[in-house]
Amino acid sequence: MKKLFVDTGAFLAKEIAADQHHAPATKCWMQAKDTVLFSSEHVLDECVTLLARRTSYANASGWGKAALDSGIEWLQTQPPDWNSAFDLMRKYADQGVSYTDCLSFILMKRAGLKDVFGFDRHFESAGFRLWSAR
């Protein structure tokens, strides 16, 4: 079965109709039904915060609870990952990669994930494949 890491952009694009990636994200979500989905606690945090700011806090809270119960496997960071992510931030400093993305790179590598559902080209720079681009 196909495994796929879901980044913040894919979650937000599905939930926010005005998002520039809403149409392709909606299509990709439908295609991902037979896929094992992974994400991280940091992506969850980022999504809930951005949804609260772009929609409402009630909507973001409801979305967050539903996301936790959706069957997605939420990858957890460990303390050594934090410093490793800071090292990656330094490595990709010229590209403005976020700390959350750097943590995602580490978690994806640990879980053996190569494909990411999202719209952030930083994942390609780090050696992963953007699934939405296919």
C-alpha positions as CSV (number, residue, x, y, z in Angstrom):
1,M,0.0,0.0,0.0
2,K,1.2,3.5,-0.9
3,K,2.5,5.7,2.0
4,L,2.3,9.5,1.9
5,F,3.3,12.3,4.3
6,V,0.8,15.1,4.4
7,D,2.2,18.6,4.7
8,T,0.4,21.7,6.0
9,G,-0.4,23.1,2.5
10,A,-2.4,20.0,1.6
11,F,-4.5,20.2,4.7
12,L,-5.1,24.0,4.4
13,A,-5.8,23.9,0.6
14,K,-8.6,21.3,1.2
15,E,-10.2,23.3,4.0
16,I,-10.0,26.8,2.6
17,A,-11.9,27.2,-0.7
18,A,-10.1,30.5,-1.5
19,D,-6.6,28.8,-1.3
20,Q,-4.8,28.8,-4.6
21,H,-4.3,25.0,-4.4
22,H,-7.9,24.2,-3.4
23,A,-8.9,22.4,-6.6
24,P,-5.9,20.2,-7.0
25,A,-5.8,19.5,-3.3
26,T,-9.4,18.3,-3.3
27,K,-8.7,16.1,-6.3
28,C,-5.6,14.6,-4.6
29,W,-7.4,14.0,-1.4
30,M,-10.0,11.9,-3.3
31,Q,-7.1,10.0,-4.9
32,A,-5.5,9.3,-1.6
33,K,-8.3,7.2,-0.2
34,D,-6.3,3.9,-0.5
35,T,-3.2,5.4,0.8
36,V,-1.6,5.2,4.3
37,L,-1.3,8.8,5.5
38,F,1.3,10.2,7.8
39,S,1.9,13.7,9.2
40,S,3.5,15.1,12.3
41,E,2.5,16.8,15.5
42,H,4.2,19.9,14.2
43,V,2.2,20.0,11.0
44,L,-1.0,19.6,13.1
45,D,0.1,22.5,15.3
46,E,0.9,24.7,12.2
47,C,-2.5,23.8,10.5
48,V,-4.6,24.5,13.5
49,T,-2.9,27.9,14.1
50,L,-3.2,28.9,10.4
51,L,-6.8,27.7,10.1
52,A,-7.7,29.7,13.2
53,R,-6.3,32.8,11.7
54,R,-7.8,32.3,8.3
55,T,-11.2,31.0,9.2
56,S,-12.2,30.8,12.9
57,Y,-10.9,29.4,16.1
58,A,-14.0,27.2,16.4
59,N,-13.5,25.8,12.9
60,A,-9.8,25.2,13.6
61,S,-10.5,23.4,16.9
62,G,-13.1,21.2,15.2
63,W,-10.8,20.4,12.3
64,G,-8.0,19.5,14.7
65,K,-10.1,17.1,16.7
66,A,-11.4,15.5,13.5
67,A,-7.8,15.2,12.1
68,L,-6.7,13.4,15.2
69,D,-9.5,10.8,14.7
70,S,-9.0,10.5,10.9
71,G,-6.7,7.5,10.9
72,I,-3.6,9.6,9.9
73,E,-0.5,8.3,11.7
74,W,0.9,11.3,13.6
75,L,4.7,11.0,13.7
76,Q,6.3,12.2,16.9
77,T,9.7,14.0,17.2
78,Q,12.3,13.0,19.8
79,P,14.6,15.5,21.5
80,P,17.6,14.6,19.3
81,D,15.4,15.6,16.3
82,W,15.2,19.2,17.5
83,N,19.0,19.8,17.1
84,S,19.1,17.9,13.8
85,A,16.3,20.2,12.5
86,F,18.3,23.3,13.5
87,D,21.2,21.8,11.4
88,L,18.9,21.4,8.4
89,M,17.7,25.0,8.8
90,R,21.3,26.1,8.5
91,K,21.9,23.8,5.5
92,Y,18.8,25.1,3.7
93,A,19.1,28.7,4.9
94,D,19.3,30.1,1.4
95,Q,15.8,28.7,0.7
96,G,14.1,29.9,3.8
97,V,12.9,26.4,4.9
98,S,10.8,26.4,8.1
99,Y,11.7,24.6,11.2
100,T,8.5,22.5,10.9
101,D,9.6,21.4,7.4
102,C,13.0,20.5,8.7
103,L,11.4,18.3,11.4
104,S,9.2,16.8,8.7
105,F,12.3,15.9,6.6
106,I,13.7,14.1,9.6
107,L,10.5,12.2,10.5
108,M,9.9,11.2,6.9
109,K,13.4,9.9,6.5
110,R,13.0,7.9,9.8
111,A,9.7,6.4,8.6
112,G,11.0,5.6,5.1
113,L,8.6,8.0,3.4
114,K,9.6,9.4,0.0
115,D,6.4,11.1,-1.1
116,V,4.7,14.1,0.3
117,F,1.3,15.5,-0.4
118,G,1.8,19.2,-0.4
119,F,2.8,22.2,-2.5
120,D,6.0,23.2,-0.8
121,R,9.0,22.8,-3.2
122,H,11.4,22.7,-0.2
123,F,10.5,19.0,0.1
124,E,11.9,18.4,-3.4
125,S,15.1,20.3,-2.4
126,A,15.5,17.9,0.5
127,G,15.1,14.8,-1.8
128,F,11.4,14.0,-1.5
129,R,8.8,13.8,-4.2
130,L,5.8,16.1,-4.3
131,W,2.8,13.8,-4.9
132,S,0.6,16.7,-5.8
133,A,2.8,17.5,-8.8
134,R,2.1,14.2,-10.5
